[in-house]
Amino acid sequence: MTNRKEFVRQTRLSLGLSQDQLASAMCLTRITITRWENGKVEISDDKLHHLLLFSNYYLALAAAVRR
């Protein structure tokens, strides 16, 4: 099973976003995203849920734009 830091990084990369872009979209700082991805701080359940919701919305929006 993938750990949370790798999940955050892989999700961000699969969306094609920089750390700055993901941070802005989630109303966070780039430093927070960096700390999650480096394992300095573990993403909370609440923020993980927020990331999942955002990534699903982002992918759905991207698919709609392509149509």
C-alpha positions as CSV (number, residue, x, y, z in Angstrom):
1,M,0.0,0.0,0.0
2,T,1.3,3.5,-0.9
3,N,2.0,5.7,2.1
4,R,0.3,9.1,2.4
5,K,3.3,11.2,1.3
6,E,3.7,9.2,-1.9
7,F,-0.1,9.4,-2.5
8,V,0.0,13.2,-2.2
9,R,2.9,13.4,-4.6
10,Q,1.5,10.9,-7.2
11,T,-1.9,12.6,-7.1
12,R,-0.4,16.0,-7.7
13,L,1.7,14.7,-10.5
14,S,-1.2,12.8,-12.1
15,L,-3.1,16.1,-12.2
16,G,-0.2,17.8,-13.8
17,L,0.1,20.5,-11.1
18,S,3.0,22.1,-9.4
19,Q,3.2,22.2,-5.6
20,D,2.3,25.9,-5.8
21,Q,-0.8,25.2,-8.0
22,L,-2.0,22.4,-5.7
23,A,-1.5,24.6,-2.6
24,S,-3.4,27.5,-4.1
25,A,-6.3,25.2,-5.2
26,M,-6.5,23.8,-1.6
27,C,-6.0,27.2,0.1
28,L,-2.7,26.1,1.6
29,T,0.9,27.1,1.3
30,R,3.5,25.4,-0.9
31,I,5.5,24.6,2.2
32,T,2.6,22.5,3.5
33,I,2.5,20.5,0.3
34,T,6.3,20.1,0.4
35,R,6.2,18.9,4.0
36,W,3.5,16.3,3.2
37,E,5.5,15.0,0.2
38,N,8.8,14.9,2.1
39,G,7.1,13.1,5.1
40,K,8.0,15.9,7.5
41,V,4.3,16.2,8.3
42,E,1.6,13.6,7.7
43,I,-1.5,14.9,5.8
44,S,-4.5,14.8,8.1
45,D,-7.6,12.7,7.3
46,D,-9.5,15.9,6.7
47,K,-7.0,17.3,4.2
48,L,-6.6,13.9,2.5
49,H,-10.4,13.9,2.0
50,H,-10.2,17.4,0.6
51,L,-7.4,16.3,-1.8
52,L,-9.5,13.4,-3.0
53,L,-12.5,15.6,-3.6
54,F,-10.4,18.2,-5.4
55,S,-8.7,15.7,-7.6
56,N,-12.1,14.1,-8.6
57,Y,-13.5,17.5,-9.4
58,Y,-10.4,18.6,-11.3
59,L,-10.4,15.4,-13.4
60,A,-14.2,15.7,-14.2
61,L,-13.7,19.3,-15.2
62,A,-10.8,18.4,-17.5
63,A,-12.8,15.7,-19.1
64,A,-15.7,18.0,-19.7
65,V,-13.5,20.6,-21.3
66,R,-12.1,18.0,-23.7
67,R,-15.5,17.2,-25.0
